[in-house]
Amino acid sequence: MLVRDVMVAPVITVGPSASVQEVAKLFLEKQISAVPVLDHNGKLVGIVSEGDLLHRAEAGTERHRSWWLRALTDSDTLAAEYVKSHSRKVSDVMTREVVTTSPQTPLHEVAAVMENNAVKRLPVLENGQLVGVVSRANLLQAVASARQLLDIAPTDKAIRDRILSSLKNESWGHTGLLNITVANGIVDIWGMADSDAERQAIRVVAESAAGVGAVHDHLVTYRGGGWQ
C-alpha cells in the first residue's frame, strides 16, 4: 500500500496570520488535531497541532519553573517558551521544520519516518504542492480494513509453497530444519527452532499466508543445552 491509498484529501489548512483562538476552534469544530500552514502562494510553511497549543496562558497551562530551574535555563529558551504560550498568531506557535512525504511512498517507509521523527502525521507533497495528509490513524485504518482478496481458495500445495518461500527469504527461516504439511488449509509445522522468538516468527509466517485456516505448532526449541 502507498500513501495515496490512505491519505486524507482535500486538506483543511490555515494561513500564518490566523489566530491561535481560530485554530483551537477549528480543531474542535472539525474534530482534528493538526492543520498544515500555507502561505499566500499555497506553499507549506509549517504545521500547527494540539501539542503546539498545550502550554497556553489562556488555559493557565504555560510552563511554570522554580526559581532555581529558571536560573539554569538560558534566556533564549525562556523567551521562546513565552512566545509559544502567549502569542496570538499561528506563525509564532507553529512547527516550521515539517517532515513530509509523497503520494508514492510505501506505508512501511511512512511508519519508519513517523517513528524516527516522533511525529503523528505527515503532510503529503507532490511537485511542491500539498495534496493530502497521512496520519498514524490512517495507518491503523489500513490495518483494520485489510482483506485477503481470494477469488479462488489456494490449494494446500500452493499454501505450503508460499509458506516455505516466505521462510527462505528470511535469515532466521532455517527451512532445512523444518517441515510444513497442509491439509484442507490447516497447517502443521514440524522440526526445530533455535529460539522462542524464531518459533513465534515461523508461526506468524504460516498464519499470514493466504488461505490458512489454522496453524498447529509442533516445533521443538533449543533450551538449556537440549531440545525441548
N, C-alpha and C positions, 0 to 999 in steps of 0.2 A: 504494500500500500504506500501511496505517496501523499505528501502534504495536501495536494489539490483534492484528494479524495475525502478529506475530513475537515478541512479548514472552514471557518465561518466567513461568509461574504454575502452582501457587502458589509463594510466595517463602519461602526459608529466611531467618529473621530471628533476631536476638538482642536481649536487653534491655540497658539501660545498665549494669546491675550485673554482667553477665557478665565473666569474667576474660579477659585477653589470651591466656593459655595455652589456654583453652577455644576461643576464636575461631581461634587458629592450628591447633588440632587439627581443628576443623570445616572449615577451608579444605582441609586435606589429605584428610580423610575424604570430603568431598563433591566434591572437585576443583573448587572455586570460588575466586574471588579477591576477593570482597567480599560483605558482607551488610548490609542495612538494619538500623537500630537502632530498635525500637519501645518506647515507654513502656508502663505498665500499662494504659493506655486504648487501646492499639493505634495511637497517634499516632506518625508518623515524626519522630524527634528527631535522627537522624544516620545516617551510613553509615561503616562501617569496612572498609578494604581492605588488601591486601598492602602497598601503599605506606605506610599508617599504621604498619605493623609493620616497616618496612625498617631503621630505626635503633633497635635494641633492645640493652639492656645484656646480656640473656641470651646473645645471639649475639656480643657484642663488636663490634657494628656501630654503636654510638652515635657521634654526631659527635665528632671529636677536632680541636680547633682549636689552632693555635700560640698562644703567649702573646700575641703582638702582635695576632693576629686576635681573640682573646678580649677584648683591651683595647678594640678598635674596635667590638665588638658590645654592644648595650645589654643591660642586666640582664634586662629583660622577655623578650627573645628567648632568652637563655640559660636562664632559668627555665622557659620554655615547652618548650624542647627537652629539658630534664631530665625534665619531667613525661611528655613523649611517649615517652621512651626507658626510663623506669623505672616508671611507674605500672602497676599490675596490673589496673585497671578499664577497660572499654571506654569508659565515659563520659569518661575523661580523654584517650583517644587518637583517638577518632572524629572525623570531619569533621562539624561541626554545620551549616554553611551548605550545604545539599543542593540541587542543581539537579534539578528533577523535570519530568515530562511527563504527558500524559494518554493514555488509550487511543485517542482520536480524532485524535491528532496525526499528520500525514503524515510518512513516514520522511525525506523530504528536509529537513524542519524539524529533526528529531531529529539528523540528521547535522551540520547547521549549529550546533546548540546544543552538541553534543559537541566540535566543533572550536573554537568560540569560547570555551568554558569549560575546554578541555583536560581533559575527563573521558572515561572509557571506558564509563560506564554511567549510566542514569538510572532512579530509582525511578518507577513509574507510579502516579499517584494518581487516584482517581475519588471525588468527593464527600468528599475529605479522607482516604479510606482507601487503604492500599496494596493494589494489585491485581496488581502484576507488576513486572518489571524488564526493561529493554531495554538491550542492550549493543552495542558495536561488532561483536562476534562475531555477534549476531543480524542486524545489517545485512548482514554478509558472507554469512550463510546465505541471506538473501533474494535476494542477487545470484546465488549459486551455484545456487539452486533455481528461478530464473526460467524460465518456459516461455512459448513463444508458442502460445497456445491457438487453433488454427486448425482448425475442423471442415471448412471448405472452403477450398482454396487460393485466394487472391485472384487476380483476373485481372491481366494485365500492365497494363491501363489503370488498375485500382484501385491497383496498386503505384506507378505513375507519378504519379497524382493525389495519393497520400499523401505521396510524397517532395516534390513541388512545394509542397504545402500546408504541410508542416513547414518548408521553407526560407523560405516567405513570412512565417512567424511569427517569423523571426529577423532582427535588424537587419543582420546581415552576409550574409544569404542573398539576393544580388542575382540574382533569377531572370531578370531581363531580359538577363543576360549568359550564361545557361545554357540547355542543352537536355538533357533526360533521355529516353533511349529504353530500353524494356524489352522483352525477347523471352524467353519461357519462364523468367521470373524472373531473367534476367541483365540487370543494369543497366549502361548505358554513359552516362557523364557527359561532356558536351561543353561547350566555352565557355571563359570566362576567370575567374580568381580573383585578387583583389587581393594576396593573400599566401599563403605556405605554410600558415599557421595556418588561413586561411579555406578553403583547398583541402582540408586534412585534415578540417575540420568538415563540409564538404559530403559528403565520402566517408562519414563516420560517420553522417550523417543517412540516406544511402542504405542503408548496411549494416544500420542499425537498423530499417528498415521491414519489417513482417511479410511473409513470402513471398519475400524476396530470397534468391537462391541465391549470387550473386557480383556484385561491382562492378568495372567497368573504368573507370579514371580517365584521360580524355583531355584534361583541363584544361591550359590554359597559365597561367603565373603571371607577374606583372609583376616583373621584377628588373633592377636596374642600368640603368634608363631604357628598357627594352624588354620585350616579351612573350616568354617562353621556355616 
